Each structure stands twice: as C-alpha cells, then as structure tokens.
C-alpha cells in the first residue's frame, strides 16, 4: 500500500510528490513550518491529504512548543491554525481539518499540557485512519457504477497520494479492480503540474491496473470514438447545491461527457462538502505562479516576456454531474436534497453515538 | 516578416521549428531526403507549410538528379513524389502540392531537361508566393469577424510558421491587429508538441500582439468567465461537408465553444479542402510516437512501462463550425453548398483565364 503521509517518531513523514515518478523519496518534517511549506509547494497535494497534513502539522507544532503560560499556549495554537489556513485556498478539507483540531484542542486544553499535546497527535492520527476507512467505503459504494469492460477516464490524481491512502476516484477504480472487474483507465496528464502523468500513472502501475496516458486535449476525441464509458474525478470543494471545484480542466471534461452522453462522477468524502456555500460561485479559486504554465518540468516552453494565466481549479456546475459518490452513499440530483440527507443522517448517527 | 521556408542558392532553407522559441536556427536542405526528414520530424509543420516543403523538395530532388534517359527522369520524379506522399498522412496540402508539381512536370517534361528542372523550381516558388497572397486575402476576409476589444482563443499554430508566411488563423489575427483593432489572443499551449507555447506565443511576441498562454484544459474555464469572444483555428484537411481535421484538441474546443455560445471559426485556404471526401470520417488521422506524450524535452514525465495514446489530429464535425474562412470568402452552413460554390467559381475563373 502507498503511504502518503504518516506520523513516526513524533515527526510527520510524507512521500515527496514533486519527485514522483522518477524518485520515491520520503521526507520528514520536524516542525510545523516544514509542513506548511510542503503543502504550499505541492510536496503533498490533494484535498484530503492537505487536510491530513494540516492536522498532523498542527499536532507537530503543539508537541514541540514550550509555552510558559496557558495564554501563550492558546495563542500559539490559534496563530498556527491561521498560518495553515493561509497555505492554500480552494480545498475545504484544509479548513475542515483545522476546525476539527480546534474542537479537539478546546476539549483537552484544560487538562495537563502533555495530555493535551498527546490528544492532538492522536486526533491527527485518527483523521488519517478515518480517511482511509472512508475511502474504502467510497470504493464499495462507487464500484457499483463500474462494469467489467469499462474504460474509465480520470483527471489529475484523486488516488492514494491525494488522501491518507486508497484514494477517492482511484479508490473506486481500486475497488472495482479488486473485485476482479476488467477495467481500463485513461489518465489525463493534467497540465500544468502533470499529476495524472506523474502520480495517477504511477499508482496504476503499482497496482497493475491497465492504464493509458493521454494529453488533456485528447479526451473529447476518445469520447467521440466511444472509448470512454465513464468519467470519475475527485473534488477540492463541493457546495451545498452540488457544484464542485476540482483541478483545472474538470469543467471542460464534464461538458465533453455531457455532449457524448458519458456519465460524469465526482468522488469525495463528506469533509469535501462545504454546506456553508450555496453554490460553486462562492468557492475561491487559487491562482498559482505563471511559471508552472510557462515551463514544462522545469524547461521553459514559451518565449521570455510572454504572459500566462494559471488558475489551479475550476468549478463544474451540478447540472453536469451525474452523481456524487461519498462514504455515506451516492448522491443524485437534486443535490440540495440528497447531500442534505447525508448530513442529517450523519448528525443523527453522531448524536445517537453520544446518547447510547 | 517571419520567413518559414524559402528557396536560396538552389537549396531549401527553413526555420527549425523544433528549436523555437529558445533558438532561431535556419536549416539548409541540399537534397530532397533532408526535406522529407524535416517534414517527418516536425522541423517544418502546418498543413500549407508541409505542402510548400514538398513542392520545394520535389524541385530540389529533380534539380540535383542526373538521369541518363527520359524514362529514368520520369521514374525518379514519380518515385520521389511517392516518398513525399508517405511523409505525413493527414494534411491534404501535402498531396495537393504533389499533384500540382506533377501537373507542372507533365507540362514541361517534353522540353529541354534543364528547362524542365527550372520550371519545377519556379512552380515551387510560385506556390509559396501564392500561399502568402492567399493568407493575406484570408486575413482581409476574416478580420470582418473580429471586433475591437475581442479576446480570441487559438489552438496549435496556424500562423506564419504553418504557411509560406502571414498565416491562416493568425493571418486573421494579424490583419485585425494591423487595422488597429484592439485584440487579445489566448494561446492554447497545445500538448504534446506545444506548438502554441513555442510557436504561436513566439509569433505574437514578434508582432507585439497582446497574448496570454494557457494550458489546453483551461479553455472551458475561460469561456465560462466570458473571457473568450471567438475561437479561430486552422485546419489540416476539410471534407466537402465542412468537417475539419485539425490538431488534437480542436474537437474539444469546438464543443466548449458551442456550449458557451462562442463562435468557432476555421481558417484555411481552398487547398486544404478535399472535395474527394464526403465527410470527415474518411480523413486519415496520424498517430505519432507515444514518446511525445510520455516525455517532454527528453525528460520522462510518466513511469517506465506506462502506455500512451498519441493521435496528432481530431475531426470537428461541421455542426460545431460557425464558418470556414477561405481566400474565396467566408463559407457558412450548409457547407456542401457554400464550399461547392467556391470551387465552381474558382474553376470558372481559371477557365476564363485560359479563354481570354
């Protein structure tokens, strides 16, 4: 199994996704600043993985700090949470994880300092363990949509590397493959950062799942040739109405899928759904350094002085989305209702858990 | 003015498009084999430019051969024409240019050998001169579709570098710019060979036409933000019904344009229209070496052992094409009729030219 990020010897260890697929390097972060840098420079990426990294980074920061007063301890924690919240803007899992660490902190801060520190570490480890379990459940739910013989198109990397392990979109691919379904994956290379070519192709190869790499602009031509049966991608933030932000290019893919009558699925945990947002118009879209577009794998491809535009994500309106696959089940339109139901049930179950 | 290919000292000189934009190197071909290699390895590319290269290559081959009999002279010519016809399959301009050189050959072959050789050279030079004039006329016709303030999206390179000079799609951009229209060009980088990033961005910079480079998967998001007023691309072969083969990714762009109500224009000379083909289904689509997808500038981007797919072109059905801009005018649907009219007029004019 691919280990994306884990806690070891009171440090945070993660695979360096910038170095993949040419090298498999594990990097150890010994202070929270290193974790923030790793999130910003894409050493770790993918909405759920970013959330996990933030949780572990916060636990790491608190573990190694030595406040002399409760006030200092509190201030340090909240200031650090703010720093993590600035790391990247689009993936809501980052903010979800920070909120969860805050709730944990508020529950334990009145106890012994060392207990509080350990509780934060345990919470971060619980988040990664839960994430893997959620992905497996998503795989069980989603594989019902995949038939033997299907050609699946995916964009970017919504795999083990984007999560605690197993993956969201690729978790469904894995689950279908594990069940013995004969599937083939077409992998969009996903410019500018090439997460498809570098990460998804690497994951497919590790699992011996048949896969073919294409450039992003080939997807329409493949669909026209009836070579794609379904599209499954991840998400970085989903609004209450089902509009979904995901890696740039997802919106175009969704339109192509609609035009060709190909089902278009989003796979994401409930922690990716931002019920505070009514529609995708409210999702902040990160713009990254233009050098990512002007260069290809470090080699300049355009003349000096040429302008570029580099939005890292786009928003796919819910009307293009056939279904949203979560750990709680498969949501279908109208998403306001189907998604809302998942959260109601979740709330009910959690309350029941507390009562009994 | 950018000189793509020209005849000098009984050799064929062309700018090495593989080296652009990092280096401007002019390469001299002294035998026809070198011209075929240049077509195959994309030293020169773009449908009209490939046609010109073939014409010049054929003239070069005949100029430097020393047949001892008329039969040998003939055989050499036709064998060489066959070799050129094998160089690349999709752009019809290659076959159009070979046919034109054959007609010239058949007219002059009975005269003195040296006269015949010179006539072929003159015909090849005439083809490039005509091509530039045709592009300028296309620019005059097409600029009426461009308004000041427009943001134009283009794919691949249909510029001076794809032709004898001036360009087809970019010829229209140039004509609008020369008229003082305030335009902005969004340039699709155009994976895998990056003709947009390397060649179109270079041409726009040379002309000081405002341009912004994007990755191919950003086009949909730009259209959603109402940042694109029209799309103009070139073509490698157009069927009698208006279906148009062009660089891979064009078909996806056309669907995105339709979904957003953005006009989608093809700019191409009549020599790109293959009246022998009823529909685009009959256009052969070149598949190139997978290494173009798996590598960039010699650096591998996907793990070893990963499969790839590399169709160099796709076909956009006529229903997605708002108009086809040619030197004879702007064709609109139904294309069977509007295109046919251009060829009837052309035939009439040519016959008139012979009569009077």
Interface residues (C-beta under 8 A of the other chain):
Chain A: X21 X22 X186 X188 X189 X190 X191 X192 X194 X197 X198 X201 X202 X204 X205 X210 X211 X212 X213 X214 X215 X216 X217 X218 X219 X220 X221 X222 X224 X248 X249 X251 X252 X255 X256 X259 X293 X294 X296 X297 X298 X299 X300 X301 X302 X303 X305 X306 X307 X308 X309 X311 X314
Chain B: X21 X22 X186 X188 X189 X190 X191 X192 X194 X197 X198 X201 X202 X204 X205 X210 X211 X212 X213 X214 X215 X216 X217 X218 X219 X220 X221 X222 X224 X248 X249 X251 X252 X255 X256 X259 X293 X294 X296 X297 X299 X300 X301 X302 X303 X305 X306 X307 X308 X309 X311 X314
